């Protein structure tokens, strides 16, 4: 659907303008980053433009990966399944996940898919590495999903308001 409906870069989630302070607070430009579920968003290129040049991007959609290779030929774009990535164990300083679990929740057998994906993301993360997960799900829902992965996550929760969407107001 990305390839046919949106041949241009598309980012349904947070923009770089909103995310840059968070990224700078948690990621050092020298760290190697794995961007999982990169889609055809311009986000990875924007991260490179602000100094994060050590990144590998992976998505399971061949059309999206090809689009990104044409759009940003100086970057690494891999085709693969996040449940069985071909990267070495403990390779990455940072695994960055921007809305992927939200997408995976739409899969058949979503719990198993999420658990397997999280388990492999944990595997490729260096001991003491950082896993940045941005999601529209509540911290409670994410806690259950992460617990189901069977990994020993140490978590901190930060709530961000997406400026693209107005605050929800419930009438009295």
PATOR-254744 format. One record per residue: x negated, y, z of N, C-alpha, C in turn. Coordinates in steps of 0.1 Angstrom, whole numbers. Each point is the difference from the previous one (the first is absolute). Last residue first. Example, Ala and Ser with C-alpha at 12.3 -4.5 7.8 and 13.67 -1.06 7.14 Angstrom:
<lumdos>
lumdo n.X: -128 n.Y: -22 n.Z: 71 ca.X: -9 ca.Y: 11 ca.Z: 0 c.X: 8 c.Y: 11 c.Z: 8 .
lumdo n.X: -3 n.Y: -57 n.Z: -1 ca.X: 9 ca.Y: 12 ca.Z: 0 c.X: -9 c.Y: 12 c.Z: 0 .
</lumdos>
This chain:
<lumdos>
lumdo n.X: 182 n.Y: 180 n.Z: 292 ca.X: 5 ca.Y: -3 ca.Z: 13 c.X: 15 c.Y: -4 c.Z: 0 .
lumdo n.X: -37 n.Y: -8 n.Z: -41 ca.X: 10 ca.Y: 9 ca.Z: 6 c.X: 5 c.Y: -4 c.Z: 13 .
lumdo n.X: -49 n.Y: -11 n.Z: -20 ca.X: 13 ca.Y: -7 ca.Z: 2 c.X: 10 c.Y: 10 c.Z: 6 .
lumdo n.X: -47 n.Y: 2 n.Z: -31 ca.X: 8 ca.Y: 7 ca.Z: 11 c.X: 13 c.Y: -7 c.Z: 1 .
lumdo n.X: -53 n.Y: -6 n.Z: -22 ca.X: 14 ca.Y: -6 ca.Z: 1 c.X: 7 c.Y: 7 c.Z: 11 .
lumdo n.X: -41 n.Y: 22 n.Z: -29 ca.X: 3 ca.Y: -7 ca.Z: 12 c.X: 15 c.Y: -5 c.Z: 0 .
lumdo n.X: -24 n.Y: 7 n.Z: -47 ca.X: 4 ca.Y: 8 ca.Z: 11 c.X: 3 c.Y: -9 c.Z: 13 .
lumdo n.X: -37 n.Y: -11 n.Z: -39 ca.X: 14 ca.Y: -3 ca.Z: 4 c.X: 4 c.Y: 9 c.Z: 12 .
lumdo n.X: -43 n.Y: 2 n.Z: -20 ca.X: 8 ca.Y: -1 ca.Z: -11 c.X: 15 c.Y: -2 c.Z: 3 .
lumdo n.X: -37 n.Y: 1 n.Z: 32 ca.X: 5 ca.Y: 13 ca.Z: -4 c.X: 9 c.Y: 0 c.Z: -12 .
lumdo n.X: -10 n.Y: -38 n.Z: 39 ca.X: -3 ca.Y: 2 ca.Z: -15 c.X: 7 c.Y: 13 c.Z: -4 .
lumdo n.X: -19 n.Y: -14 n.Z: 49 ca.X: 12 ca.Y: 3 ca.Z: -7 c.X: -4 c.Y: 3 c.Z: -14 .
lumdo n.X: -24 n.Y: -33 n.Z: 39 ca.X: -1 ca.Y: 11 ca.Z: -10 c.X: 14 c.Y: 3 c.Z: -6 .
lumdo n.X: -26 n.Y: -27 n.Z: 45 ca.X: 12 ca.Y: 2 ca.Z: -8 c.X: -2 c.Y: 13 c.Z: -9 .
lumdo n.X: -32 n.Y: -40 n.Z: 23 ca.X: 1 ca.Y: 14 ca.Z: -2 c.X: 13 c.Y: 2 c.Z: -9 .
lumdo n.X: -25 n.Y: -42 n.Z: 32 ca.X: 11 ca.Y: 5 ca.Z: -8 c.X: -1 c.Y: 15 c.Z: -1 .
lumdo n.X: -35 n.Y: -44 n.Z: 9 ca.X: 4 ca.Y: 13 ca.Z: 5 c.X: 10 c.Y: 5 c.Z: -10 .
lumdo n.X: -23 n.Y: -52 n.Z: 12 ca.X: 8 ca.Y: 10 ca.Z: -7 c.X: 1 c.Y: 13 c.Z: 7 .
lumdo n.X: -27 n.Y: -50 n.Z: -9 ca.X: 1 ca.Y: 10 ca.Z: 11 c.X: 6 c.Y: 12 c.Z: -7 .
lumdo n.X: 2 n.Y: -55 n.Z: -14 ca.X: 0 ca.Y: 14 ca.Z: -3 c.X: -1 c.Y: 8 c.Z: 13 .
lumdo n.X: -6 n.Y: -51 n.Z: -15 ca.X: -3 ca.Y: 7 ca.Z: 12 c.X: -1 c.Y: 15 c.Z: -2 .
lumdo n.X: 29 n.Y: -39 n.Z: -29 ca.X: -13 ca.Y: 6 ca.Z: 1 c.X: 0 c.Y: 8 c.Z: 13 .
lumdo n.X: 38 n.Y: -25 n.Z: -20 ca.X: -9 ca.Y: -8 ca.Z: 8 c.X: -14 c.Y: 6 c.Z: 2 .
lumdo n.X: 43 n.Y: 15 n.Z: -23 ca.X: -12 ca.Y: -3 ca.Z: -8 c.X: -10 c.Y: -9 c.Z: 8 .
lumdo n.X: 41 n.Y: 20 n.Z: 19 ca.X: 2 ca.Y: -12 ca.Z: -8 c.X: -12 c.Y: -5 c.Z: -9 .
lumdo n.X: 0 n.Y: 42 n.Z: 24 ca.X: -1 ca.Y: -12 ca.Z: 10 c.X: 1 c.Y: -13 c.Z: -8 .
lumdo n.X: 8 n.Y: 40 n.Z: -23 ca.X: -14 ca.Y: -2 ca.Z: 2 c.X: -3 c.Y: -12 c.Z: 10 .
lumdo n.X: 45 n.Y: 13 n.Z: -9 ca.X: -6 ca.Y: -5 ca.Z: -13 c.X: -15 c.Y: -3 c.Z: 3 .
lumdo n.X: 23 n.Y: 20 n.Z: 35 ca.X: 5 ca.Y: -14 ca.Z: -2 c.X: -7 c.Y: -6 c.Z: -12 .
lumdo n.X: -8 n.Y: 45 n.Z: 9 ca.X: -6 ca.Y: -8 ca.Z: 10 c.X: 4 c.Y: -15 c.Z: -2 .
lumdo n.X: 20 n.Y: 33 n.Z: -27 ca.X: -13 ca.Y: -3 ca.Z: -4 c.X: -7 c.Y: -9 c.Z: 10 .
lumdo n.X: 42 n.Y: 16 n.Z: 11 ca.X: 1 ca.Y: -9 ca.Z: -11 c.X: -14 c.Y: -5 c.Z: -5 .
lumdo n.X: 2 n.Y: 33 n.Z: 33 ca.X: 5 ca.Y: -12 ca.Z: 6 c.X: 1 c.Y: -11 c.Z: -11 .
lumdo n.X: -11 n.Y: 45 n.Z: -11 ca.X: -11 ca.Y: -7 ca.Z: 6 c.X: 4 c.Y: -14 c.Z: 6 .
lumdo n.X: 28 n.Y: 18 n.Z: -42 ca.X: -3 ca.Y: 5 ca.Z: 14 c.X: -12 c.Y: -8 c.Z: 6 .
lumdo n.X: 4 n.Y: 10 n.Z: -54 ca.X: 6 ca.Y: -9 ca.Z: 11 c.X: -3 c.Y: 6 c.Z: 14 .
lumdo n.X: -17 n.Y: 16 n.Z: -43 ca.X: 13 ca.Y: 6 ca.Z: 4 c.X: 7 c.Y: -8 c.Z: 11 .
lumdo n.X: -55 n.Y: 3 n.Z: -10 ca.X: 12 ca.Y: -7 ca.Z: -3 c.X: 12 c.Y: 9 c.Z: 5 .
lumdo n.X: -58 n.Y: -8 n.Z: -5 ca.X: 10 ca.Y: 11 ca.Z: 0 c.X: 13 c.Y: -7 c.Z: -5 .
lumdo n.X: -50 n.Y: -15 n.Z: 21 ca.X: 12 ca.Y: -5 ca.Z: -5 c.X: 10 c.Y: 12 c.Z: 1 .
lumdo n.X: -56 n.Y: -13 n.Z: 4 ca.X: 10 ca.Y: 11 ca.Z: 0 c.X: 13 c.Y: -5 c.Z: -7 .
lumdo n.X: -45 n.Y: -22 n.Z: 26 ca.X: 11 ca.Y: -4 ca.Z: -9 c.X: 10 c.Y: 12 c.Z: 1 .
lumdo n.X: -55 n.Y: -9 n.Z: 12 ca.X: 12 ca.Y: 7 ca.Z: 2 c.X: 10 c.Y: -4 c.Z: -11 .
lumdo n.X: -44 n.Y: -27 n.Z: 27 ca.X: 4 ca.Y: 9 ca.Z: -11 c.X: 14 c.Y: 6 c.Z: 2 .
lumdo n.X: -26 n.Y: -33 n.Z: 27 ca.X: 0 ca.Y: 14 ca.Z: 4 c.X: 4 c.Y: 9 c.Z: -11 .
lumdo n.X: -16 n.Y: -43 n.Z: -19 ca.X: 3 ca.Y: 0 ca.Z: 14 c.X: -1 c.Y: 15 c.Z: 5 .
lumdo n.X: 11 n.Y: -5 n.Z: -51 ca.X: -11 ca.Y: -2 ca.Z: 9 c.X: 5 c.Y: -1 c.Z: 14 .
lumdo n.X: 32 n.Y: -13 n.Z: -41 ca.X: -4 ca.Y: 11 ca.Z: 8 c.X: -12 c.Y: -4 c.Z: 9 .
lumdo n.X: 24 n.Y: -31 n.Z: -28 ca.X: -10 ca.Y: 8 ca.Z: -7 c.X: -4 c.Y: 12 c.Z: 7 .
lumdo n.X: 33 n.Y: -29 n.Z: 20 ca.X: -12 ca.Y: -8 ca.Z: -4 c.X: -10 c.Y: 9 c.Z: -6 .
lumdo n.X: 42 n.Y: 18 n.Z: 9 ca.X: -7 ca.Y: -1 ca.Z: 12 c.X: -14 c.Y: -8 c.Z: -3 .
lumdo n.X: 31 n.Y: 3 n.Z: -34 ca.X: -5 ca.Y: 13 ca.Z: 2 c.X: -9 c.Y: 0 c.Z: 12 .
lumdo n.X: 24 n.Y: -39 n.Z: -9 ca.X: -12 ca.Y: 1 ca.Z: -9 c.X: -6 c.Y: 14 c.Z: 1 .
lumdo n.X: 38 n.Y: -9 n.Z: 26 ca.X: -10 ca.Y: -9 ca.Z: 4 c.X: -12 c.Y: 1 c.Z: -9 .
lumdo n.X: 39 n.Y: 24 n.Z: -10 ca.X: -7 ca.Y: 6 ca.Z: 11 c.X: -11 c.Y: -9 c.Z: 5 .
lumdo n.X: 27 n.Y: -17 n.Z: -34 ca.X: -7 ca.Y: 12 ca.Z: -5 c.X: -8 c.Y: 6 c.Z: 11 .
lumdo n.X: 28 n.Y: -36 n.Z: 11 ca.X: -11 ca.Y: -5 ca.Z: -8 c.X: -9 c.Y: 12 c.Z: -5 .
lumdo n.X: 41 n.Y: 10 n.Z: 23 ca.X: -10 ca.Y: -6 ca.Z: 9 c.X: -12 c.Y: -5 c.Z: -8 .
lumdo n.X: 35 n.Y: 18 n.Z: -25 ca.X: -6 ca.Y: 10 ca.Z: 9 c.X: -11 c.Y: -6 c.Z: 9 .
lumdo n.X: 27 n.Y: -29 n.Z: -26 ca.X: -9 ca.Y: 8 ca.Z: -9 c.X: -7 c.Y: 10 c.Z: 8 .
lumdo n.X: 32 n.Y: -26 n.Z: 23 ca.X: -12 ca.Y: -8 ca.Z: -3 c.X: -10 c.Y: 8 c.Z: -9 .
lumdo n.X: 41 n.Y: 21 n.Z: 11 ca.X: -8 ca.Y: -2 ca.Z: 12 c.X: -12 c.Y: -8 c.Z: -3 .
lumdo n.X: 32 n.Y: 7 n.Z: -35 ca.X: -8 ca.Y: 12 ca.Z: 4 c.X: -9 c.Y: -2 c.Z: 12 .
lumdo n.X: 30 n.Y: -28 n.Z: -33 ca.X: -9 ca.Y: -5 ca.Z: 10 c.X: -10 c.Y: 11 c.Z: 5 .
lumdo n.X: 19 n.Y: 17 n.Z: -42 ca.X: 6 ca.Y: -12 ca.Z: 6 c.X: -11 c.Y: -5 c.Z: 10 .
lumdo n.X: -3 n.Y: 51 n.Z: -9 ca.X: -3 ca.Y: -12 ca.Z: -6 c.X: 9 c.Y: -11 c.Z: 6 .
lumdo n.X: -3 n.Y: 47 n.Z: 14 ca.X: 10 ca.Y: -3 ca.Z: -10 c.X: -2 c.Y: -14 c.Z: -6 .
lumdo n.X: -30 n.Y: 20 n.Z: 32 ca.X: 12 ca.Y: -4 ca.Z: 7 c.X: 12 c.Y: -3 c.Z: -10 .
lumdo n.X: -43 n.Y: 17 n.Z: -15 ca.X: 0 ca.Y: -15 ca.Z: 3 c.X: 13 c.Y: -4 c.Z: 7 .
lumdo n.X: -8 n.Y: 47 n.Z: -7 ca.X: 3 ca.Y: -7 ca.Z: -12 c.X: 1 c.Y: -15 c.Z: 2 .
lumdo n.X: -13 n.Y: 25 n.Z: 36 ca.X: 13 ca.Y: 4 ca.Z: -3 c.X: 5 c.Y: -7 c.Z: -13 .
lumdo n.X: -44 n.Y: -5 n.Z: 14 ca.X: 9 ca.Y: -8 ca.Z: 7 c.X: 14 c.Y: 3 c.Z: -3 .
lumdo n.X: -33 n.Y: 28 n.Z: -20 ca.X: 1 ca.Y: -14 ca.Z: -5 c.X: 9 c.Y: -9 c.Z: 7 .
lumdo n.X: -15 n.Y: 48 n.Z: 8 ca.X: 14 ca.Y: -4 ca.Z: -5 c.X: 1 c.Y: -14 c.Z: -5 .
lumdo n.X: -46 n.Y: 16 n.Z: 7 ca.X: 9 ca.Y: 11 ca.Z: 0 c.X: 14 c.Y: -4 c.Z: -6 .
lumdo n.X: -51 n.Y: -17 n.Z: 22 ca.X: 13 ca.Y: -6 ca.Z: -5 c.X: 10 c.Y: 11 c.Z: 1 .
lumdo n.X: -56 n.Y: -12 n.Z: 4 ca.X: 10 ca.Y: 11 ca.Z: 0 c.X: 12 c.Y: -5 c.Z: -7 .
lumdo n.X: -47 n.Y: -17 n.Z: 26 ca.X: 10 ca.Y: -5 ca.Z: -9 c.X: 11 c.Y: 10 c.Z: 1 .
lumdo n.X: -55 n.Y: 2 n.Z: 12 ca.X: 13 ca.Y: 5 ca.Z: 1 c.X: 9 c.Y: -8 c.Z: -10 .
lumdo n.X: -45 n.Y: -12 n.Z: 5 ca.X: 1 ca.Y: 8 ca.Z: 12 c.X: 14 c.Y: 5 c.Z: 3 .
lumdo n.X: -15 n.Y: -46 n.Z: -28 ca.X: 4 ca.Y: 14 ca.Z: -1 c.X: 0 c.Y: 7 c.Z: 14 .
lumdo n.X: -13 n.Y: -48 n.Z: -9 ca.X: -7 ca.Y: 9 ca.Z: -10 c.X: 3 c.Y: 15 c.Z: 3 .
lumdo n.X: 13 n.Y: -47 n.Z: 20 ca.X: -7 ca.Y: 11 ca.Z: 8 c.X: -7 c.Y: 10 c.Z: -9 .
lumdo n.X: 11 n.Y: -44 n.Z: -25 ca.X: 5 ca.Y: 3 ca.Z: 13 c.X: -9 c.Y: 10 c.Z: 7 .
lumdo n.X: 5 n.Y: 0 n.Z: -54 ca.X: -7 ca.Y: -7 ca.Z: 11 c.X: 7 c.Y: 4 c.Z: 14 .
lumdo n.X: 29 n.Y: 1 n.Z: -46 ca.X: -11 ca.Y: 7 ca.Z: 7 c.X: -6 c.Y: -8 c.Z: 11 .
lumdo n.X: 39 n.Y: -9 n.Z: -30 ca.X: -12 ca.Y: -7 ca.Z: -3 c.X: -12 c.Y: 8 c.Z: 6 .
lumdo n.X: 55 n.Y: -6 n.Z: 15 ca.X: -10 ca.Y: 9 ca.Z: -7 c.X: -13 c.Y: -7 c.Z: -1 .
lumdo n.X: 50 n.Y: -12 n.Z: 12 ca.X: -11 ca.Y: -8 ca.Z: -3 c.X: -11 c.Y: 8 c.Z: -7 .
lumdo n.X: 41 n.Y: 19 n.Z: 15 ca.X: 0 ca.Y: -12 ca.Z: 8 c.X: -12 c.Y: -9 c.Z: -2 .
lumdo n.X: 9 n.Y: 40 n.Z: -26 ca.X: -5 ca.Y: 3 ca.Z: 13 c.X: 0 c.Y: -11 c.Z: 10 .
lumdo n.X: -5 n.Y: -1 n.Z: -54 ca.X: 10 ca.Y: -3 ca.Z: 10 c.X: -5 c.Y: 3 c.Z: 13 .
lumdo n.X: -18 n.Y: 22 n.Z: -49 ca.X: 0 ca.Y: -11 ca.Z: 10 c.X: 11 c.Y: 0 c.Z: 9 .
lumdo n.X: -33 n.Y: 30 n.Z: -37 ca.X: 13 ca.Y: -7 ca.Z: -1 c.X: 0 c.Y: -11 c.Z: 10 .
lumdo n.X: -30 n.Y: 48 n.Z: 0 ca.X: 1 ca.Y: -15 ca.Z: -1 c.X: 14 c.Y: -4 c.Z: -1 .
lumdo n.X: -33 n.Y: 45 n.Z: -7 ca.X: 14 ca.Y: -4 ca.Z: 0 c.X: 0 c.Y: -15 c.Z: -2 .
lumdo n.X: -37 n.Y: 44 n.Z: 10 ca.X: 2 ca.Y: -14 ca.Z: -1 c.X: 15 c.Y: -4 c.Z: 3 .
lumdo n.X: -23 n.Y: 47 n.Z: -23 ca.X: 4 ca.Y: -6 ca.Z: 12 c.X: 2 c.Y: -15 c.Z: -2 .
lumdo n.X: -9 n.Y: 33 n.Z: -34 ca.X: -12 ca.Y: -1 ca.Z: 8 c.X: 3 c.Y: -7 c.Z: 14 .
lumdo n.X: 34 n.Y: 10 n.Z: -35 ca.X: -9 ca.Y: -11 ca.Z: -4 c.X: -13 c.Y: -1 c.Z: 9 .
lumdo n.X: 51 n.Y: 19 n.Z: 0 ca.X: -12 ca.Y: 3 ca.Z: 9 c.X: -10 c.Y: -11 c.Z: -3 .
lumdo n.X: 39 n.Y: 1 n.Z: -27 ca.X: 1 ca.Y: 13 ca.Z: 6 c.X: -13 c.Y: 4 c.Z: 8 .
lumdo n.X: 5 n.Y: -43 n.Z: -20 ca.X: -1 ca.Y: 10 ca.Z: -10 c.X: 0 c.Y: 14 c.Z: 6 .
lumdo n.X: 5 n.Y: -36 n.Z: 29 ca.X: -13 ca.Y: -1 ca.Z: -6 c.X: -2 c.Y: 10 c.Z: -11 .
lumdo n.X: 42 n.Y: -4 n.Z: 20 ca.X: -9 ca.Y: 7 ca.Z: 9 c.X: -14 c.Y: -1 c.Z: -6 .
lumdo n.X: 35 n.Y: -23 n.Z: -22 ca.X: 2 ca.Y: 15 ca.Z: 0 c.X: -11 c.Y: 7 c.Z: 8 .
lumdo n.X: 0 n.Y: -47 n.Z: 2 ca.X: -5 ca.Y: 5 ca.Z: -13 c.X: 2 c.Y: 15 c.Z: -1 .
lumdo n.X: 18 n.Y: -21 n.Z: 37 ca.X: -15 ca.Y: 0 ca.Z: 1 c.X: -6 c.Y: 5 c.Z: -13 .
lumdo n.X: 47 n.Y: -5 n.Z: 1 ca.X: -5 ca.Y: 11 ca.Z: 9 c.X: -15 c.Y: 1 c.Z: 1 .
lumdo n.X: 20 n.Y: -36 n.Z: -23 ca.X: 2 ca.Y: 12 ca.Z: -7 c.X: -5 c.Y: 12 c.Z: 7 .
lumdo n.X: -1 n.Y: -44 n.Z: 20 ca.X: -10 ca.Y: 2 ca.Z: -10 c.X: 2 c.Y: 13 c.Z: -7 .
lumdo n.X: 13 n.Y: -12 n.Z: 51 ca.X: 7 ca.Y: 3 ca.Z: -13 c.X: -11 c.Y: 3 c.Z: -11 .
lumdo n.X: -8 n.Y: -8 n.Z: 48 ca.X: 3 ca.Y: -13 ca.Z: -6 c.X: 8 c.Y: 2 c.Z: -14 .
lumdo n.X: -41 n.Y: 30 n.Z: 28 ca.X: 15 ca.Y: -1 ca.Z: -2 c.X: 3 c.Y: -13 c.Z: -7 .
lumdo n.X: -44 n.Y: 32 n.Z: 25 ca.X: 6 ca.Y: -13 ca.Z: -5 c.X: 15 c.Y: 1 c.Z: 0 .
lumdo n.X: -51 n.Y: 30 n.Z: 5 ca.X: 15 ca.Y: 0 ca.Z: -1 c.X: 5 c.Y: -13 c.Z: -5 .
lumdo n.X: -46 n.Y: 23 n.Z: 25 ca.X: 4 ca.Y: -10 ca.Z: -9 c.X: 15 c.Y: 0 c.Z: 1 .
lumdo n.X: -41 n.Y: 38 n.Z: 15 ca.X: 12 ca.Y: -7 ca.Z: 1 c.X: 3 c.Y: -10 c.Z: -11 .
lumdo n.X: -34 n.Y: 40 n.Z: 16 ca.X: -2 ca.Y: -15 ca.Z: 2 c.X: 13 c.Y: -7 c.Z: 2 .
lumdo n.X: -4 n.Y: 48 n.Z: -5 ca.X: -4 ca.Y: -6 ca.Z: -12 c.X: -2 c.Y: -15 c.Z: 1 .
lumdo n.X: 20 n.Y: 45 n.Z: 23 ca.X: 1 ca.Y: -14 ca.Z: 4 c.X: -2 c.Y: -8 c.Z: -13 .
lumdo n.X: 3 n.Y: 50 n.Z: 2 ca.X: -12 ca.Y: -6 ca.Z: 5 c.X: -1 c.Y: -14 c.Z: 4 .
lumdo n.X: 35 n.Y: 29 n.Z: -21 ca.X: -3 ca.Y: 7 ca.Z: 12 c.X: -12 c.Y: -7 c.Z: 7 .
lumdo n.X: 17 n.Y: -17 n.Z: -41 ca.X: -2 ca.Y: 14 ca.Z: -3 c.X: -4 c.Y: 8 c.Z: 13 .
lumdo n.X: 13 n.Y: -46 n.Z: 1 ca.X: -13 ca.Y: 1 ca.Z: -5 c.X: -4 c.Y: 15 c.Z: -2 .
lumdo n.X: 44 n.Y: -9 n.Z: 13 ca.X: -10 ca.Y: -3 ca.Z: 11 c.X: -14 c.Y: 1 c.Z: -5 .
lumdo n.X: 34 n.Y: 4 n.Z: -31 ca.X: -1 ca.Y: 12 ca.Z: 8 c.X: -9 c.Y: -2 c.Z: 12 .
lumdo n.X: 8 n.Y: -36 n.Z: -28 ca.X: -8 ca.Y: 10 ca.Z: -7 c.X: -1 c.Y: 13 c.Z: 8 .
lumdo n.X: 28 n.Y: -33 n.Z: 16 ca.X: -13 ca.Y: -5 ca.Z: 1 c.X: -10 c.Y: 10 c.Z: -7 .
lumdo n.X: 48 n.Y: 9 n.Z: -1 ca.X: -6 ca.Y: 1 ca.Z: 13 c.X: -15 c.Y: -4 c.Z: 1 .
lumdo n.X: 37 n.Y: 1 n.Z: -36 ca.X: -12 ca.Y: 7 ca.Z: -2 c.X: -9 c.Y: 1 c.Z: 13 .
lumdo n.X: 36 n.Y: -41 n.Z: -15 ca.X: -1 ca.Y: 13 ca.Z: 7 c.X: -13 c.Y: 7 c.Z: -3 .
lumdo n.X: 19 n.Y: -44 n.Z: -14 ca.X: -5 ca.Y: 10 ca.Z: -9 c.X: 0 c.Y: 14 c.Z: 6 .
lumdo n.X: -8 n.Y: -46 n.Z: 29 ca.X: 11 ca.Y: 4 ca.Z: -10 c.X: -6 c.Y: 10 c.Z: -10 .
lumdo n.X: -20 n.Y: -25 n.Z: 41 ca.X: -2 ca.Y: 14 ca.Z: -5 c.X: 11 c.Y: 5 c.Z: -9 .
lumdo n.X: -10 n.Y: -40 n.Z: 33 ca.X: 13 ca.Y: 4 ca.Z: -6 c.X: -1 c.Y: 14 c.Z: -6 .
lumdo n.X: -39 n.Y: -6 n.Z: 32 ca.X: 9 ca.Y: -11 ca.Z: -4 c.X: 13 c.Y: 5 c.Z: -6 .
lumdo n.X: -53 n.Y: 17 n.Z: 8 ca.X: 14 ca.Y: 6 ca.Z: -1 c.X: 9 c.Y: -11 c.Z: -6 .
lumdo n.X: -50 n.Y: 3 n.Z: 27 ca.X: 9 ca.Y: -8 ca.Z: -9 c.X: 14 c.Y: 6 c.Z: 1 .
lumdo n.X: -52 n.Y: 20 n.Z: 12 ca.X: 14 ca.Y: 0 ca.Z: 2 c.X: 6 c.Y: -10 c.Z: -10 .
lumdo n.X: -49 n.Y: 16 n.Z: 26 ca.X: 6 ca.Y: -7 ca.Z: -12 c.X: 14 c.Y: -3 c.Z: 3 .
lumdo n.X: -31 n.Y: 42 n.Z: 21 ca.X: 6 ca.Y: -13 ca.Z: 2 c.X: 6 c.Y: -6 c.Z: -13 .
lumdo n.X: -19 n.Y: 45 n.Z: 7 ca.X: -10 ca.Y: -10 ca.Z: -2 c.X: 5 c.Y: -14 c.Z: 1 .
lumdo n.X: 26 n.Y: 41 n.Z: 9 ca.X: -3 ca.Y: -2 ca.Z: -14 c.X: -10 c.Y: -11 c.Z: -3 .
lumdo n.X: 31 n.Y: -2 n.Z: 44 ca.X: -12 ca.Y: 7 ca.Z: -4 c.X: -2 c.Y: -3 c.Z: -15 .
lumdo n.X: 47 n.Y: 0 n.Z: 30 ca.X: -9 ca.Y: -7 ca.Z: -10 c.X: -12 c.Y: 9 c.Z: -3 .
lumdo n.X: 36 n.Y: 13 n.Z: 31 ca.X: -1 ca.Y: -14 ca.Z: 2 c.X: -11 c.Y: -7 c.Z: -9 .
lumdo n.X: 13 n.Y: 48 n.Z: -1 ca.X: -1 ca.Y: -3 ca.Z: 14 c.X: -4 c.Y: -15 c.Z: 2 .
lumdo n.X: 9 n.Y: 17 n.Z: -44 ca.X: -13 ca.Y: 5 ca.Z: 5 c.X: -2 c.Y: -3 c.Z: 15 .
lumdo n.X: 42 n.Y: -12 n.Z: -19 ca.X: -11 ca.Y: -8 ca.Z: -6 c.X: -13 c.Y: 5 c.Z: 5 .
lumdo n.X: 37 n.Y: 25 n.Z: 12 ca.X: 0 ca.Y: -13 ca.Z: 7 c.X: -11 c.Y: -9 c.Z: -5 .
lumdo n.X: 7 n.Y: 43 n.Z: -21 ca.X: -5 ca.Y: 1 ca.Z: 14 c.X: -1 c.Y: -14 c.Z: 7 .
lumdo n.X: 18 n.Y: 0 n.Z: -45 ca.X: -14 ca.Y: 3 ca.Z: 1 c.X: -5 c.Y: 2 c.Z: 15 .
lumdo n.X: 47 n.Y: -7 n.Z: -18 ca.X: -8 ca.Y: -11 ca.Z: 7 c.X: -15 c.Y: 3 c.Z: 2 .
lumdo n.X: 34 n.Y: 29 n.Z: -22 ca.X: 5 ca.Y: -3 ca.Z: 14 c.X: -10 c.Y: -9 c.Z: 7 .
lumdo n.X: -9 n.Y: 11 n.Z: -45 ca.X: 1 ca.Y: 13 ca.Z: 8 c.X: 4 c.Y: -3 c.Z: 14 .
lumdo n.X: 2 n.Y: -35 n.Z: -31 ca.X: -13 ca.Y: 2 ca.Z: 5 c.X: -1 c.Y: 13 c.Z: 8 .
lumdo n.X: 47 n.Y: -25 n.Z: -2 ca.X: -9 ca.Y: 6 ca.Z: -10 c.X: -14 c.Y: 2 c.Z: 7 .
lumdo n.X: 40 n.Y: -39 n.Z: 11 ca.X: -7 ca.Y: 13 ca.Z: 4 c.X: -9 c.Y: 5 c.Z: -11 .
lumdo n.X: 34 n.Y: -33 n.Z: -20 ca.X: -3 ca.Y: 1 ca.Z: 14 c.X: -6 c.Y: 14 c.Z: 3 .
lumdo n.X: 10 n.Y: -19 n.Z: -43 ca.X: 13 ca.Y: 2 ca.Z: 6 c.X: -2 c.Y: 3 c.Z: 15 .
lumdo n.X: -29 n.Y: 5 n.Z: -47 ca.X: -2 ca.Y: -3 ca.Z: 14 c.X: 13 c.Y: 3 c.Z: 7 .
lumdo n.X: -23 n.Y: -7 n.Z: -53 ca.X: 12 ca.Y: 2 ca.Z: 8 c.X: -3 c.Y: -4 c.Z: 14 .
lumdo n.X: -22 n.Y: 10 n.Z: -54 ca.X: -2 ca.Y: -3 ca.Z: 14 c.X: 12 c.Y: 4 c.Z: 8 .
lumdo n.X: 11 n.Y: -12 n.Z: -49 ca.X: -8 ca.Y: 10 ca.Z: 6 c.X: -2 c.Y: -4 c.Z: 15 .
lumdo n.X: 28 n.Y: -26 n.Z: -28 ca.X: -14 ca.Y: -1 ca.Z: -5 c.X: -9 c.Y: 10 c.Z: 6 .
lumdo n.X: 47 n.Y: -22 n.Z: 13 ca.X: -8 ca.Y: 11 ca.Z: 4 c.X: -14 c.Y: -1 c.Z: -5 .
lumdo n.X: 36 n.Y: -31 n.Z: -11 ca.X: 8 ca.Y: 12 ca.Z: 5 c.X: -9 c.Y: 12 c.Z: 3 .
lumdo n.X: -19 n.Y: -42 n.Z: -16 ca.X: 10 ca.Y: 5 ca.Z: -10 c.X: 7 c.Y: 12 c.Z: 5 .
lumdo n.X: -34 n.Y: -20 n.Z: 27 ca.X: -5 ca.Y: 2 ca.Z: -13 c.X: 10 c.Y: 6 c.Z: -9 .
lumdo n.X: 12 n.Y: -13 n.Z: 44 ca.X: -9 ca.Y: 12 ca.Z: 0 c.X: -4 c.Y: 3 c.Z: -14 .
lumdo n.X: 25 n.Y: -39 n.Z: 8 ca.X: 8 ca.Y: 12 ca.Z: 0 c.X: -8 c.Y: 13 c.Z: 0 .
</lumdos>
